[in-house]
Amino acid sequence: MIIGNPYQVAILIEKLDFLCSPSGIFNFIINDVLIPGKGITIDLFVVVSSLKESLDSGLNEINEEVGCLPIEEMDFSEGMPRNLISLDVAGLYDYGCNFWLGFDGGEDRLIYTVDFENSFTETRFPRGTIEKLIRALPLADMLIMDKSNDVMITRIN
């Protein structure tokens, strides 16, 4: 299932199994690219709950915008730059992914890495887009996997 607008930014989430908790595929869709684009046994409970909790915590702690500071001038060597929210994507770290959210006026600044923080990419969206996307994610225990023959479909209970 896809949550959000795949032509702007979305999340692809599919429940494929129940190991210790609901497990499956979790990808961001940004600029026509699936991120991380691999992994079928990601713990969906941990990823979704961590993402939601880190967003809430970050929104409560961040009082200033990152503004128009260029990504090249941000120092990620000591953890994370000031005024960015670290979006905890739990198991996606194993695939080299990390995400941060900052604000510049009417824009969300989504900053991410797919190579264990060797390089960073930024995409901007209208303010509130990322918060709305994360809040729209169903909790993992609400996901139901329907399997018929060799076709699997994830739906929300």
N, C-alpha and C positions, 0 to 999 in steps of 0.2 A: 504494500500500500504506500502511496505517496501522500505526504502531508505537506501542504504549502503549494507554492506556484513553481513548477519545475522549469518555467521559462525565466524565473527570477532567482529564487532560492527555495529549496525544499529538502525534505528528509524522506528517504526511502527506508521503510522498516518492514521486515518480513519475519514472522515467527516460523522457524523451521523444526524446532525440537524443544524438548524440556529436559535439560540436563539437571543441574542443581536448581535452576530457575529458567524462565523462558529464554531461549537462545535463538539466534538467527542472524539476519543481515541488517546492518545499520550503516547507511551512507548519507552524507550530505550531498545534495545536487547543487553545484555552484558553477555557473558559466558552462553548462553542458558537460560537466565532469562529475563522476561519482567519486566521493572522497570518504573513505580510503579506497574504495573500489576493490576490496578484497576482504575475506573473512566471512565464514558462514556460521561460526559458533560463538558469536559475540554475545555476552550476557546482556540481554536487553533490559532486564530489571536494573542492573547497575548503571548502564549507559544513560537510560532515560531519567532515572531518579537523580543521578549525579548532575546531569545537565540542568535539570529543573532547579535543584538545590543551589547549584553554583550561580545560576542566573539570579535567583532571589537574593542570595547573600550579597552578590556583587552590586545589585541595584540598591541595596540598603547601605552599602559601604561607600560607593563612589559618589562624591559630591561635585566633582568637576568634570568637564569634558576634556578629552585628549586634544580636541581642536583640530587644526590643520597641520599639526606636526607630521612631517613626512615619515613614512615607515622606516626609511634608511637612517633616521636620526633617533629612533627608539632603541633603547638598550635592553635586550632580552637576556643578556648574560647573567644577570643577577635575579632571574626568575621572571618578573614581568614589569614592564614600564608602569609608571604612575598613571592613574586614571583609566586603566583598562580592566575589564572584568575577565578573569580567567574562566572560560567555559570548560568545566570538567567533563571530558568525554571518556573517562575511565579506560576501558579496553581498547579504544582506538589509539591510545598511546603506543600500543604494541606494534602498530602499523606506521608509526612515525608522525601521527597527526596530533595537533594541538591547536586550540582555537581561543581567540580573545575578542572581546567586544568593546568598542569605544564609541564615543559620540562626538560629532562635529556639527553643531547647530541642528539642522533638520535631517541629519543623516546618521545612520548606523555605519560604523566602520568595522567590518568583520575581517580580522587578521588571522591568518592560519598558516601552518606549516605542514608539509606532507613528507618531510625528509629529516625528522628528528631535530628540527630547529637549525638546520644548516642554511635554509633560505625561508623567506616569508612572502606571502601574497596577501594583498588587500583587495576587498570588494566592498563597494559602498551601496547602501540601500536606503530607501526612505526611513526616517526615524520610526522605530517601533517594529520594523519588519522582523527582526531576529527574535525579539521578545515574543511577539505574536506566534511565530513559528514554534518556538520551544514550548510555549504554554498550550499550543494545540496538540502536542504529542500525547497520545494516550499512555497511561501507565501500562507497564508490560503485562500485568496480570489481567488486563482488559483485552489482550490480543488473543484471538482464537484462530487456530490453524485448521482450515478446511482442506481435506485431502481427498481427492477423487481420482482414481487411477494414478497417473503420474502428474497430476495437476494440483498444485498447492496454492491456496489463496488465503491471505491473512485478512481477517475482518475484526471489527471491534464489537465486544460483547455489550 
